[in-house]
Amino acid sequence: MDTKASSPSVERSAFRPRRFLSGGHVQTIASFLLPRRFSLAASEERLVEVEPGVRVLCHCHWQPERQSPLTVIVVHGLEGSSESKYMMGIAEKGIAAGMNVVRMNQRTCGGTDGLAPTLYHSGRSPDVVAVAKNVVENDGISQFALCGFSMGGNLVLKAAGEWGSGGPRQFAAVAAICPSMDLAASADALHQPANRLYEQYFLRKLKARMRAKTRCFPGKYELSRLRGLKSLRDFDDKVTAFYCGFDGAADYYARAAAANVIQNISVPAYILSAENDPFIRILPETRRKIEANSNITFVEAEDGGHCSFVGEPNGYDGNFAERAVIDFFSAKYESPRVVTGITTSFQVL
């Protein structure tokens, strides 16, 4: 079944790939290999307790007066970190647009294996909620937006959908680049012969992380579970599901997918995908839910690969997705009055 076919209501993207960098695989690999430089002041490091005994590391970039600007909380993808290029790119562009930016590491990522005895996975939207709650309560920010790439895109859409119309009043918008909303379909696409390079890369990284977790928490994990794993689905079945309370990979994918709740998103939402993304699949039922939700702007490009969208530098650095996110947030954000004594209404997910 072709799950990439566009619906008539999908907005077409103006993205054009950089010369000689056309094609899903070329775009995906180019964004990984092309060097980039960032002009960023030193960030404030902050450890946020997302559940008892589990902390995540965030890098916070603040405007001189941090309460009134929009605060963008950005979440990386599978085996990424706060240092991933797209995370740094969002920070650079967001700061230039007058926003605060918080680069959030998922639990155990960014060199923080020892801060969390548990594993990260695509269903941990409460971790994102905990970080948002922290900056609202500790810094008095007036509005925040969520942004995620790939697995991080699933997490922020899931958080937004679970909040629905009952989220905190400071929640202003959400954006996702190539989100893995349909986890099972995307995991299976990753196992296709043309995508094995990506799958083997992820498996190597995930196995190395498990070895690091074993060193940090002796006796908690069995490395024997890594034997014979040939796919991401195998890893999620034998490791993620087993240690995170799911009844196998199928149960994990079914329960952790943002597709379950995307129809409930009630703030302005932006989703950017590429028709030639090598392994992200959006199922027809999910497309129907997106189409039926007037809060969602769904933009689909013919090219762009996976979380890449490397275009020609034309008044900016050519990283189209990062600019598109910041432009969307700028258009949807209304600068509020600075409010003291802010109260919050965070729903536990």
Order of alpha helices (4+ residues) and beta strands (2+ residues): beta-alpha-beta-beta-beta-alpha-beta-alpha-beta-alpha-beta-alpha-alpha-alpha-alpha-alpha-beta-alpha-beta-alpha
